């Protein structure tokens, strides 16, 4: 019995004469049949007479059909997480259909193919592509798709994709350096002498229409640099991705510089280098109609020695170099789940981090000029923590004009820290100096909530607003023992044990608002606002036998306002102009509810009552493109910041009045920056480009009558230029020059120390690239390096010459 006959008046009359149970079963069966017909029968309840006509003549897939799919369909129905699990990137997957039907494409029958009905807008609430995702198809494009399906939906006689592709770029170098080779490594980030490796290697293997494997990376020696990325992906199943990253940073072992001393600078006499790396792996499950689940693991490490700017004293001047040994390990386990449900994208990201770090540094103390330090301060520290975090996030395009997103973050931190410090002579015997030991525990919980909206209320106007609230509780507790004396003198040395506690409660609210208007032709107007309100309650205490014990309870309030407004316009093709003005203000107030300290309730930092910072900034950019062979741009930036502090009057029992109290202009910062960029192609095959920047800054702090606090001012400028010339179809010549200079050195006569830094650095290179065969090309390059520091008497200067060669090999 057909559905139409079952619903006819005659059929309904006959059913009324049957028993009630029978009528109920027949009615239910009719409704099920009607639903099945509406959801599975090709073309059910769709008037295919309203479809645009088919395209007359033959249709070529590559020429006519593929551009339509790439423009309007593959963004949502490609191989990566296709919507409704309907893929249009290959014929086999397309004919399978998606979640709802197996008749999305019916070869030979375009009228009853759901794809055609959807793109033609004949099915309510299933317009494809969805509004806002891509432009709707024109009747002509729909006609092309109809003809393609009517002709069998053939993907065409295409060249099959390459099953495997490889590329390899071996490289060699040789660099000769005269001068401070350690400074060369620090500045240029690689070692002098010979070296080499693979500048890049890659492989891609397509093992099937749904399976792909790829590998890429690079490595070099003796810099101990390695990168390897692996990726295996199978559509509708999942992926395995992993890799290794490893690189090395270099540091100079030279300390400070003081010309009057017989030895104006000192070296540690050893290489300082820090190896940094990570190993990671992600396992993804991407089954149809399942959430995307990713389980991952990452291991991070740092190991080696780095220089420190906390130099040790030499005859009263802090210039003796110091270094720190680092051994840091981090294990991270993560679980990510992403799902789309009723138009919502829902994500949950969980992290667990296990961190451990041990450091050891030695700071030399010289009281006279000699071959070795008179004493050394040994400091060892250990850190361990466990951090757990979970983020829940959601977003949805509610309407074409309304997008909403939000999230929640929770973190829990539990860590410990141990420190020990001692002072010894060259024979490892304890001598006068600092001695310290502590054990501190820290716990912290944080909750954060956020919500954001993006609106398009009228044409040309967009508005977005977001808010985030954070609540955190931090508890710190520890035991310390410290002294600064000579353990060899009886009665003059006694460790002073104490307990310390620091608890902090913080509530922070942040708001963002952005407004953008595009109603003026060729012009965009925008305004942005950033605001935050921060409230902290902090409790601090040290209790023991030390005369420096204190008890403090402080409430802190900070309000931040940051606004920016500007425009960008391009009334003609050859000119573009943009600019903005920004103002930021930060106000902080301190209410010291309890302050018990040896200085009579005015211990540091309890005498500070308020702080205020104001910043003005303006920036502009002009771009000129008067002809196809020339383009130039000009930029300018101006910044001014003022810092104010209000304090209580401070009296010291030995020095008397230290500060009268009240508001004071604590400091000012002024800066201007200029930039010029030029790109030209004066003749065919020749390309020239260059950019120049200049910055001038001046920082002044409140001197309070101390002549040693001189303004810190200076300028820096730099130039980067390049040229390339196509000598013939197989050969390219190129050259590049980078030059930078900073002039912040000054002789602070009152302090007796040269402060700041003067340096000049330049790198000049020239090379030739040539295609040897279709699959092989080569490059040869010469580079010249130069670096000088007049402010340190030239002890860090170097020059270098290097030759670099690379061979690029690609095959299929």
ABEGO torsion letter per residue (X at the ends): XBAAAAABAAAAAAAAABBAAAAAAAAAAAAAAAAAAAAABBGBGBBAAABBBBBBEBBBAAAAAAAAAAAAAAAAABABGBBGGBBAABAAAAAAEBAABAAABBBGBAAABAAAAAAAGABBGABOBBBGABBBBBAAAAAAAAAAAAAGGBAEBBBBBBABBBBBBBBBBBBBBBEBAAAAAAAAGBBBEBBEEBABBBBBBBABAABBBBBBEBBBOAAGBBBBBBBBBBBGAEBBBBEBBBBBBBBBABBBBBAABABABBBAGBBBBBBBBBBBBBBBBBBBGBBBBBBBBBBBBBBEBBBBABBBBBGGBBABBBBBBBBBBBBBBBBBBBBBBGGBBBBBBBBBBBBBBBBBBBBBBBABBBABBABBBBBBBBBBBBBBBBBBBBBBBABAABBBBBBBBBBBBBBBBBBBBBBBBAAGBBBBEBBBBBBBBBBBBBBBBBBBBBBBABBGBBBBBBBBBBBBBBBBBBBBBBBBBBAABBGABBBBBBBBBBBBBBBBBBBBBBBBBAABBGBBBBBBBBBBBBBBBBBBBBBBABAABBBBBBBBBBBBBBBBBBBBBBABAABBBBBBBBBBBBBBBBBBABBBBAAGGABOAAABABBBBBBBBBBBBBBBBABAABBBBBBBBBBBBBBBBBBBBBBBAAAEBABAEEBBBAEBBBBBBBBBBBBBBABBGBBBBBBBBBBBBBBBBBAGGBAABBBBBEBBBBBBBBBBBBABAABBBBBBBBBBBBBABBBBAAAGBBBEBBBBBBBBBBBBBBBABAABBBBBBBBBBBBBBAAAGGAABBBBBBBBBBBBBBBX
